[in-house]
Amino acid sequence: MTIARVLITGAGGFIGRHLVRDQLARGHQVRALDRSAEALRDLPAHGNLESMVGDVTNPEVQRTAVAGVDVVFHLASAHLERRTPYAHYRRTNVEAVESLVDASGGAGVGRFVHVSSSSVHGNIARPPADEAAPFQPDIAYERSKADGEVAALNTGRHRGVPVVVARPVWVYGPGCRRTARLFGSVAGGRFVWLGRGANRRSCVYITDCLEGLELCARTPGVDGEAFLLTHDEPVTVRQIVEQIAAVVGAPVPRWRAPISIGWAVAGLAELAGVALRKAPPLSRRSLKFFTTDAGFTGAKARAMLGFTPKVNLRRGLDMTCHWWRSNGGGH
């Protein structure tokens, strides 16, 4: 399909900021929506960029945001890493999705790309898994993302809005604070193994993720489909950490602790985060990266979208390390 004008919700986040720049580089007019004016100030000055501050759960904000656009990239979501009731996540990740798709129908939007997460599949018993793997979320954030997918597709069918679901795996690259923290812990000798690091993870570098989202937006004949956006080969957490150690010039971490201790510490950190009204340095969601299997195949996206990731893990980590050092990492 022809794309001229796009809306990006959650434009101030890691993927959102990159997607804004990517869409502008493709010649599109971009409306960038985020609840944080400060986050939007980080976006580049550009004649084709319209910044909009607002809460995506507000119906009036939704109607204004979707007016006159061809494609919606919906990235905004609740993802606070602390003990928060499911109702908090549902309001943003499910109910707002329904009303935003509904508003898109009224505005004549040509394609709604709903950005979900591979985490809806939970722990994968026999990786790599594909899009047909059952949903088995076990924390509130994951449950809400799974319910949000259903809401987007059902509302799209009801309102005649072409919806495509993207499920990125672990997205990393310049600007990702979580990746920066991982680099810092390995470089500073603070990283502690939980278990053997043998669990498998799928990764996708930010530029490959952006290409996948663009393909979800403009590929004909894929309405109602869901696509995992991933590099072809899952890797173990040990491989990820060893390669990070190599690019930052640090020894491979050797400290180890039982997984049970990690879960206990994460639980206490989340409780402290609630009391202090701050995101904790460790949470159950972040801990799952190091303890569960989440290996996926990108065969469906390759076959139906022509999605061919170009950046392997080592090259992606090298480029991320360059950004990390340029922004004070390792000093």
Helices and strands as residue ranges (DSSP letters): E 5-9, H 14-25, E 29-34, H 37-41, E 49-53, H 59-66, E 71-74, H 86-90, I 91-95, H 96-107, E 111-115, G 118-121, H 140-159, E 163-168, E 170-172, H 177-187, E 193-194, E 200-201, E 203-205, H 206-218, E 226-229, E 235-236, H 237-248, E 256-257, H 259-276, H 284-291, H 299-305, H 313-326
